[in-house]
Each structure stands twice: as structure tokens, then as C-alpha cells.
């Protein structure tokens, strides 16, 4: 049993509290193979453990307290938890309704993670353990569906097919580490924390359809001040950067779905289909239809 701080307002330490210690040998479904998976939809107390874990919020939102710092996490967010990390999670109410939240938990022993990380990049295991890259990222809807589809396959496997279940769980961890590594490539250490956070918010599926004025409200700055700071740090205007983010999201939809062009245009905030087509061709050198056929 450990003791740690609990913050009630975000980032404000207010009191000590007990931290439970969990061993993989006491809870893993596939204990001998060192992996575990389940869906969680309840509050869990502050704890630490001797294994690695990642969770993805699949429904609702919650208050996540990690190593004494609290934050609100929402659907599609992925967090990697290291063996020595301490954390808790509490579902949040929305619009006065009962608190509802669900997330996919996938767990593996330290040895498994060392092997999986090593398959991606030499030194990645040490980098993750030291927290030298962001240990959380935002998934798009396609990625979330892929994780959940694999979970459904694991659940549907007949009893006795342990090897297949274990392999699929390891693949899920590989995918999670892949997304974290990919995200780290685009995380600019020269940007202040607020800017990296703002860019991440900008690219969220539920924000990609906003206009620039609406987008600015996601920051703590006025539109004019934000635009000036954005250009100062990135070398690009906020408008140009956001248009590229919109077109990149449209390109993902074109590659991974059969959504109609008019609906894609609407999803990213353009009521004029011709305007969307013109912007897409300007950035990608081909029309959306040509781009979709090229897949």
C-alpha cells in the first residue's frame, strides 16, 4: 500500500490518499502468457501495478488522475500507463445525466512490452519508460473501430484457443505503441505545451468541422492573439494549417470509408461541395474521386 496526493481542482494537490498495488499474477486472464484485456465501465481507485497498460475511451468521458495530475479524457483518447505510474479514473456526468464512460483496457508484462517495442524501433522501450515521448494520443474513428473489432474477435474465440487470443492482444499493444510513436513524430518539442494541445484538439473528429472562429474558442486566447502566436511558432497561418488538417481528414475518409463526397464536405465544415473539391485538388494534386480510386 502506497500513499500519494489527490488533486481535486485540476493540477491542485489537496490531500494524501492510499494507493493500491496490483500484481499481474493476481488478475491477468492469460497469466502464463503475460497479457490481459477487458472492457471497463466503472470508477476505479488510485492504484499502481507491476505491468504496462493502455486504455482507450470508447464512450463518454472521465476524470483521469495520473501521477498527481488530473485531466478530463474523452472518447477516442488513448493513454499508456507504465508499471510505476499511479492513476485513477472516474466517469463524468454530461448535461446533468448519469455518469457514463467505457474504455478498453489492454495489459501486458514488462517483458512483453520490451519485445513489442523493440520490434518497432531500437530504444523505443527505454524511451517509453522514461516518458520521453507523449504517452497519450487521439485516435480517429477508423482506428477506434479497428481496436474494437479486434476485441470482438477475441471475445468470440472458442474456449481453448488461447494462442490466438494472446496473439491478438499483443497485436493490439503493437498497434497502440505504433500510434504513440507515430504521434511523437509530429509532436514538436519546440512548441509550448498549450500549442501541442491545441493542435491535437484541432484534429479531433468532433472539432474538424468547426470554422476558425469556433476553433479559436478551444484555446485561452482571442482569435487575433491566437493567430499571431500560431504563425510565430509554426510559420504557417492558422487558417492554412486548419485547411490542411481538414483535407487530411477528408483524405482519410476517402481511403477508409464509402462516405459520399457531399457528406465528407459537410463533415469537415464546407457547405459548398465545389469549394471543398477545389481545396482538395490544390493540396493533393487530384480530385477526391481520383484520390479514392487510387486506393
Secondary structure, DSSP 4 states (H G I P E B T S, - for coil): -EEEEEESSTT-EEEEEEEEEE-HHHH-TBTTTTEEEEEE-S-EEEEEESSEEEEEEEEEEEEEEETTEEEEEETTEEEEE-TT--EEEEE---TTSPP-EEEEEEEE-HHHHHHHHHHH-TTHHHHHHHT-S-SEEEPPHHHHHHHHHHHHHHHHSPTT-HHHHHHHHHHHHHHHHHHHHHHHHT--TTS-HHHHHHHHHHTSTTTTTS-HHHHHTTSSS-HHHHHHHHHHHHSS-HHHHHHHHHHHHHHHHHHH----HHHHHHHTT-S-HHHHHHHHHHHHSS-HHHHHHT-
